[in-house]
Amino acid sequence: MTVSFQLRFLFYHCPEMERIQTGRRIFMKEVKRPKKPLLYYYGIVMLVLILFNLIAMPWIAQRQIQEVDYGTFMTMTEEKNIGRVEIQSNQILFTDKEETAVYKTGLIADLDLVNRLHEAGAEFSGEIVEQTSPLLSFLLSWILPIVIFFIIGQFLSKKMMNRAGGPNSLMFNMGKSNAKVYVKSSDGIKFSDVAGVDEAEESLREIVDYLHNPNKYKEIGASMPKGILLVGPPGTGKTMLAKAVAGEANVPFFSMSGSEFVEMFVGMGASKVRDLFKQAKEKAPCIVFIDEIDAIGQKRSSGNLGGNDEREQTLNQLLTEMGGFEDNSGVMILAATNRPEALDPALTRPGRFDRRVPVELPDLKGREAILKVHAKKVKIAPDVDFLKVARMASGASGAELANIVNEAALRAVRAGRKAATQSDLEESIEVVIAGYQKKNAILTDKEKMIVSYHEIGHAVVAAKQNNSAPVQKITIIPRTSGALGYTMQVDEGNHYLMSKEEIENKIATLTGGRAAEELVFSDPTTGASNDIEQATKLARAMITRFGMSKDFDMVAMENMTGQYLGGDPDGKPREAG
């Protein structure tokens, strides 16, 4: 039986799967907890009625019986105002002649009671005491209650153990993985909905093709990778790519964040890992996606001092599940992180994560494609030049580009327009990069003059250089990010390398603002603090990382850490605005 046939069989016959077919696309939605049967609610109602009859009704009936003294009973007997009488072992129950009320009185040794009741014409009887077997009485009084309580205790214990994740876990649902299960993607995300990551998409398409046509690969002896690690800066679409793989493969999809494995008690994280893989094996072939895996996959310490036993146990369990003796055939592991250098080498080795897929910041073509994808969700004017907007948004991630389109739509609504225009998109770029305009910030005339000369200094130096990006816009309007003004430079194309001359030109452009202040006012201000910081980083990198110093030549004095956090993947700092 092929995997594709298994998928079709699971999809059409598994009760947990439900088809939602629109045209020729089948979407995936999150599995909801099944509804309890109607018999369950009938049982609850019957239990309430039984308790009401056993407890409430006798109490109500007891409240309706009036307690009187024995003299009243004798008076009513002599006056022949008595109806029915029941003589019990400790009391006498009786009614009046019309049987409108029920009375009770204590039992007294009265030898002539029967004769008086007979003369009064009352209906009377005594309590019949039946003799039961001693064995039966023992069973009903002792054994039966113990058995009932034992069965109830076992049932409750089993239910609590199942909720806690199994016999090896604690209570309170701490051993349960609580992974979000999707048997069909809730948004119907496909590869067509993802843009700007062509290389990553091509690498993942092979995995989808393997799930659809496994025999094609088995004929040549190729096996499916056990794990795929998606690495890249925040907002580049790693999670969306994982959802697209699940949508294209049309197999069950388990999604869980790395931080969800972290628990207060030792062993709970490992229990969650076991439960997650247990569920995945039951629904194989399937995909397990662990977002931000660096939360549990960090490098283990050499000693116990300063180490985290709970995190390391969780990591050890994950290593065992991915590369242990037990076969995980049909379970594909996808993980995403923006800190690959922090992961344990045992986790990233081949056999666990066989393939590392970089999801980089999009280039010019990729940014244009991403803008067009997100522009389909809003009304855009027909004369919008997405290529120009993509050039202005240099260095932006997919999430930032989506935010740019949304900010443009919001700006169009505020202006009363029915569609977003070119100016809305350009202004939204400034909003995402530098923040909103600070309308309540009022600069003095002298401060406006200083800021103007400062920004003109940037523009003049950039214009006089040969290998510098042309100036697109100069503004002295304060922004919420703290900038009193900025000069925007837009490159015509993509640049993956920077020469020594280009870096020196960049430093000159950054310091041009302070130079203009000193030249015109002879008194520098604090407005160049960000420029000085950027120029210092570039100058330091030229010596310590790029080997562009004659004194030290090609010597690496420092290693770049967190390349996806705070910097571009190639080590080039983000361009300053």
N, C-alpha and C positions, 0 to 999 in steps of 0.2 A: 504494500500500500504506500503510495507516494505521499510526500508531505502536502502537495497541493490538494490531493484528494482528501487527506485528513482535515485540512483547513476547511474545504467545502463541507465535509461531513459535520465538523464541529459547528460551523456557522449555521447550517440549515437544521440541525437536529438537536443541538445542545439547548436545554431550556433556559440557560442563562443568557443566551444570545438572541438578539432581536434585530431584525432587518429594518433599516430605514433606507429605502432606495429612491433616489431622485435622479431620473434619467438613467444613466449608466454608472453613476457613482454611488457607492455604498459607504455611508459615513459610520463613524464609531462614536458611541456615547458611553458615559460613565455608568457602570453597573450599580443599580440601586438595590438596597436591601429588600428582599422579597417581602410582600405583604403577608401578614398572618392569616391563616384560613378563618372562615366564618365560624367553624366549630370551636375555635379558640375563644371567641367572644361569647358564644353560647355557653361554654363551660364556665366562664367568669360569672355570667348571669345566674346560672344554676347554683354555683357556689354561694353567691350572695343570698339567693332565696333560701337555701338550706340553713345558712347561718341565721337568717332572719327568723325562720320557723323554730330553730333550736334554742335561740337566745331571746330574741325580742318578743315573740308571741307568748311564751310562758311568763315572761316578766309582765307583759300587759295584762294577761289573765289574772295573775296574782294581785295586781293592783286593783282589780274589780271586785275581789272578795272582801267583804266586811268582817272584821273580827269583833265578836261579842262575848260576854261572859256566859257562864253556864246557867245562871238564873234566867237570863233572857231566853235561852233555849228551852228551859222548863216552862216558862210562862207561855211561849208560843205553842208548846205542845199541849198544855192544859186548855188553851183557848182554841185548839184545833186549827191554828193558823200555820200549819206546817205542811210542806209538800213532799219533797224527796229528801232522804237522809242517807248518808254514806258514813259508816263508822270505820275509821282507819285506825292504825296502830297508835297514833299519837294525837289525833284530832278528829273532830266530827264536822263534816260538811253538810249543810242543809239549806233548803230554800223555803220561802213562804208559800202559802197556798196557791197564789197566782203565779208563782215561780218568776217573779219580777226581779228578785235580788238573791245573791248567794252569800251565805254567812259561814263562819267557821268559829269553833270554840274548842277549848282544851278537853281532853278525854278524862272523865272522873269515874271511879268505880261506883256504878249505879246499877244495882241488881234489878230494879223494877223498871229500867229504861225501856226494855223491849215491850212490856205490857202497855206502858203509857203510849208508846208510838203506835201500837196496834189499835188501841182505843181511839187515838186521834185520827186514824185513817191515813197515816203517812205511808209512803213507799220507802222502805229502808232495807239496807243490805250491809254486809261487812266486807272487809278487804280479804281477798283470797290470796294466800301465800303459797306459791308453788315451790316445791323442793327441786333444786337443780343439782346436777352431778358435781361433786367436788372437783373433778378433773376439768370439767367444762368451765366451772367458775374460776379456776386457776388460769386456764388458758385465756379466758376473756378479760380477766382482771389484770394479769401480769404479762403474759407472752404477747398477746395481740397489740397492746400499746407500744411495747418495745419494738416489735416488728414494724409497726407503722412509722414510728419515729426514725428507725434505722433506714427505711426506704426513702423517707423524705430527706434525711440527712445526706444519703448517697446521691440523690437526685440534685440537691442544691450544690453539693460539693463538685459534682461533675460539671454542672452549668458554670460555676465560678471558675473552675479549672480551664474549661474551654475558652471562656472570656479572657483569662489571663495568659493564653498562649500555649497551653499544654502542661503536662505533669512536671516539667522541669523549670517552670517559671513561677513567679510570685503572682499575687492577686492584683487587683485594680487595673487590669488590662495593660500592664507594663511590658509584658512579653509579646504582645501582638504587634505585628509590623505596621498595621494601619495604612498600608499602601493603597493609593488610589488606583483602582482597576478600571481600565477602559477596554471593552471588547469591541467598541467601535468609536473612533475619535469624535469627541463632542463637537468640534468645529469643522470636521471634515478636511483637515489640513493635508495638502498634497505637496509634492515637490514644485508644482506650478505656483503655489502660494509663497514660495521661498525664492528670493533673488539676491544677487550679489555675492554668493558663496558657491560659485560653479565648481571649484575643485573639491570642496567638501561634499557637495551634492553628488558629484560623479563617483566619489569613493563610497558613499552610502548606497547609491543605486545598485552597486554590485551585491550588497548584502540583501537588498530587497529581491534582486533577481535570484539569489541563492535560495531564499525562502520559497519562491514561486517555482523554481526549476532546479531542485537539488540534484537530480540525476545527471544533469549536464556537467556538474562539477565532480560528482563521484566517479564518472567514467574515466576521468583523467587522474583521479586520486587526490583531488583538492578537498580540504575540509573547511567548514565554516569557522571563521574567527570566533573565539569565545567572548571576547570583549573588544569594544571600540571606545576610545577615549577622545572626547571632543574638547579641544583646548583653544582658548582665544580670549580676547578682552571682553569685559562685560558689555552686554547689549548687542552682540554680533549675531545672535540667532541660534545659539547652541540648543536651547530647549525646543525652539520651533523646529529645528532639523530633526530632533528625536521624535517629535509628534508627527512630522511628515513621514518618517520611516515607518512608524506604526500605522499611519493612514494608508500608505502605499502597500505595505505588507499584508494589511487586513488580518492581523493576528492579535490576540490579547496583549495588552500593554499595561505594565505595572510601573507607576511613577511614584518616586519617593525621594525626599531631600536627605542629604547626608546628615543634617542636624537633627532629623527625626530619630536617628539611631542613638543619639546621646541621651543617657538616662542618669538619674541620680544614684541608683543602686548598681553595684558591680554585677555584670552578667546579663543585664536587661538588654543592652545593645546587641550582644551576641545572640540572645533569644529572638530578637526582632529579625536579625539576619537569617537565622534558621527558618523562622516562620515565612519570611518573604520568599526564600528559595523553595520551600515546601509548596507554597501556593503556585509558584511559577512552574514547578515540575508537574503539578497536576494539570496545568493548562497548556503544557508544551505542545507544539512550538509557540513561543511567545517572546516578548521583549521586556526586559527589566531596565528601567531608566533610573539612575541615581544622580540627581542634580547636586552640585557642589560637593563632590566626593572628597575634597580635601578636608572636610570637617571630620572624617573618620579615617582617611587614608594618609595622614601625615607621617613623616619618617619617625620610626620608633627610636627612643633614646637608648643609649648604650647601657645605662644603669637605671635603677629604680628612683634615684634622686632626681626630682623634678619631672618624673614621668607620670603619665595618666594611665593607670591600670585598666580602667573601664574602656577608654578609647582603644588601647592596645588590644584588649581582648576582643573588642568588636572588629578591629582590623584583622586579627588572627582568624576569627570565624569567617570573615569575608574571603580571606586568602584560601581557607580550607574549602569553602563552597565553590570557589572559582577554579581552583587547581588541585583539589584533593583527589582521592581514589574514586570517589563516587562520580559517575558520569552525569553531566548536565546536558545531555543531548537535546537539542531543540530549544534551549534557553539562551537567548542572545542578551548580553549585558552591554548597555550603553551608559556612559558616564560623562559628565561635563564638569569642567573646572577652569578657573582662570589663574590657578597657581600650580602648574604642573611640576615646577622645581621642588615643591614642598611634599610631593607624594613619595611614599616608601618605594624603594627600588623593587622589592618583592611584589608589589602590586602592579607596577608598570612593565614588568618583564613579559616577553612573548610566552603564550600559554595562558595568560590571564587577560591582559589587554594586548592583543596581537597587533592592533592597528591604532595609530595615533593620527587623528584627523585635525589639522589646524583650521580654525575658523577665524580668519583674519579680518581686519577692518576692510571694508569694501573699497575698491579703486574707483576711478571716475565713472567707468561704465557700470560698475556694480551699484554705485550710489544713484545713478540715473534710473536703473532698473528698479531699485527699492522704492524710490520716490514714485514711480509710475504704479507700482503694486499698491502702495498705500493711498495713492490719489484716486484709485477706483472706488474707495469707500466714501469719498466726499465729492462734492460738486466743484469742479475746477474749470476756470475760464479756458476756452479753446486756444488762446494765444499764449499760454504759459510755456516758457522755454525751460524744460527740466534739465537740459544740459548745463545751462548757465547756473541754475540753482545748485546742481551737483558740484560744479566748480567752486562755488562760494562755500559749500559745506565740506570743504576738505578736512579729512581726519575724523568725520562724524561716523558713528556706528549706526547699525540698523535701527536700534531703539531710538537714537537721537533723530534720525531721519523721519521715523514715524511720528515723533513728537513735533518735528518741524511742520509736517503736513497738518497735524491736528491743531497746532497753534495758528496756522494760517487760516483754517476754517473758523476757529473761534474769533480771530481778528475780523474776518469777513462778516460774521454775525453781529459783532459790536458796531461795525460800520453800516449795517443795514443792507448789505449786498447779498445776493442769492448764490454767488459762487466766489471761490477764492481766486485772487488775481496774482500776477507776477509780483507786485509790490507786497502782497500779504506773505508770500513765501519768503521773499528776501528779508522782510522785517522779522519773520519768525525765526530765521537763522540767527539774527542778532539777539533775539530773545533767548534762544537756547544756549548760545555761546556766552553772551554778556549779561543776560537778564533783561527785565522790563525797564522801560524808561522811568527814571526817578523824577517824577514831575514835581514833587514837593522840595527837591533840592535846589536851592537858590544860591548860585555862585555870585560873588562880587565881580565887578568889572575887571579888577586886577587878576582875579583867579581865572576868569574866562580868557584874558589875554595870555596868561601863562600856559593854560591848557592848549590854546590855539597854536602858540609858537611850538609847544612840545610836540603836538601831532604833526605840524608842518615839518618839523625837524626830521621825524620818521619818514615822511613822504618824500622830502627832497633828497635825503641820502639814498632811499630805495630807487628813486628815479635816475640818479646819477650812476648807478651800478649797471654792469653789463648782464650779469647772471642773477638778477633779482626779479621776483614776481611783481607784475604791475600792480599799482595801487588801485583798488576798486572803490573805496569809500573812506572818507574822513569825517568824523563826527566828534563834537564836544558835548554831547548830551549825556549827563550822568546816568549810569545804569545801576540796577539793584545789586550787581556783583561787586560794587565798590569802585569800578572804573569811572573816572571823570570824562573819559573820551578814549577813542581807539582809532587805529588806522588799519583797514582791512586790505590785505594783499591776496590776490587770487592767481594761482598757477594755471597755465593753459592746459597742462597735462599731468600725468603721474610721474613722480620722482621717487625712485627706490634707493638711490645713492646720492650722497652729498660730498662734493669735493672740498678740499681745504679752502679754496677760494670762496665757495658758496657759504661755508660756515663762517668765514671771516666777514663776508658781506652781511650775513645775518646778524653777527655781533655788532657790526657798524650800524646797521639799521636800528637795532635795539637801543644802542647808546646815542643815536642821533637826537632823540628827544631831550636828554639831559644836556647835550652839547649846545642845542639851540637855547635852552634856558640860560646857561652860563654865558653864551655869546650876547644875548639880548639884555638880560636882567642882571648879569654878574652875581646872581645869588641863587644857587640851586635849591630846589624844594624836594619834598618827599614823594612827589608824583611819579618818580622814575623807579620806585622800589621794585615793582614787578619786572620792569625791563632789566634792571641790574641782576635780579635773581635768574632770569632766563639766560642772560649773557654769561653769567658765571657758570651755569650748568654746561653751556656749550663749550666754554673755554676749558673747563675741567675735563670734559669728555674728550676733547682733542688731545690732551696730554695723557690721561689715565687709561683710556679705552681705545682711541682711534690711532695712536702712535704717530701723531702729527707734530711732534716736538723734536727739534734738532738736538736738544740736550739729552733726551731719553730715548729717541728713536722708537722703534716698534717694541714697546714694553707695555704689557697689560698690568696695571697697578690695582685694578679693582674689577670685580665681576658684577654684572648687572643682575640683580635679583628682582623678582616681581615684574618681569618684562611686560606682562599683560595688565599690570596695575600701575598707572601713572606714566606709562610710556608706550611707544609703538613696539611691535614685535621685533623690529630690526634694531632697536636701541636708539632710534632717532627721537628726540623730544618733540612733543606737540608744538606746532607753530603758535607763537604768541599773537594775540590780536592787537 
